[in-house]
């Protein structure tokens, strides 16, 4: 984004009154025969009940911010991330993003075990929206970052799961997005690699990149993020400085031991 | 009611169709990679490779040859050439119908974790089969030129146009079918029956001229009838195909492609959510 001096730069991410409803089907017509019968009888084709993933989300993330989304399972963190990443469409409201978005929702989605490491890097980079020219200039860096120089011509099925995750993170973090969305992908690889990831993300933040991260690893979030957003039941329960939000969230989890097991 | 937000730079969906087309154009490198991947996975660990791809249709053609030449005795000169010029068209269409049912489900994980237009997956499946079809048809054209025509007839010049028509018609059917089959699993069950019917109501082993006049208008409701018939004229007879049929099929294919895309576009937002 080019910044002009007279108007303030638009925020990196803007969610305005975003609602995301999914439907739980009490009766779902799955055969065409039933579909025709129900059409003729003017019965509803599906009997469905809405349940909310996101009840109401208003969120502004400025450029350069690193936001942690925390909350129990089913609180809508991943859905929020998918909405921001443009993978899901909001049921109501508007999601605006300014700049290139890279969403790392699931590491290694699109990887194929029969292809070599190098081929998978190329494919995953294309999934992430990298052009082949951009890939050519970054390929060496990605491979070195992942530490798999000696394995690039080996089919992926012979890789360890840690190596796979490292390749995926290496590609995703070298897409050079303006906004990086991370869903539970901070805790990959061994200790050394995790430190390299953290360093890479810090560098990204210093260069003005925006991060929205979902994780259950409170300590990583504390070192990486500047702001915390606590979601509960699809609404924002608390939004503020990272330390305060994480402390409040952790306190609520320990108060309800049953939730701690879920969380 | 889905109220879609008209936000900027939201990649996988938009209420503005031009945005979706622009996004498709931006995803062209992904499309190329996926086609590469499809072909590579299919062929890299197979010694005979493309021989297998040819084996199935050629075996079918051989059986049809024996049955309808020597048992049922359809009187068509150079019956083998007649079968070759139509069967591969039918086979391509059939493979695409089968692919339509599985392609979105096969990539469920991918479409839930990255924002890209879902039709890229469908086009990748189509193009990788088109590549195989292209190679197979070059061999067929060579065989027809050498053993049937003894030269390259004028009709062969129409082959590229026929490929485009076939591609448009098939894409126009596969796009909505792939979305329907994530909602209705019975598409998968119905397909084998449909395929069997389609084989008999398409002019694969008999020419259109053998179809009684009474049912001919209904006969052409099957889009494959017109397409295969055009291939018979251009490849088997080697003549300029009947222009009325060519014009009609051009209108039809373009219409189906546009309509199919519009239906797909209407439901694209559900692709990542439902699969």
Interface residues (C-beta under 8 A of the other chain):
Chain A: X22 X29 X30 X31 X32 X33 X35 X82 X85 X86 X87 X88 X89 X90 X91 X92 X93 X94 X95 X96 X97 X98 X99 X101 X103 X104 X105 X106 X109 X110 X112 X114 X115 X119 X122 X123 X126 X127 X128 X129 X131 X132
Chain B: X2 X3 X4 X5 X6 X7 X8 X9 X10 X11 X12 X13 X26 X27 X29 X30 X32 X33 X34 X37 X40 X41 X44 X45 X107 X109 X110 X111 X112 X113 X114 X115 X116 X183 X184 X185 X186 X190 X269 X272 X273
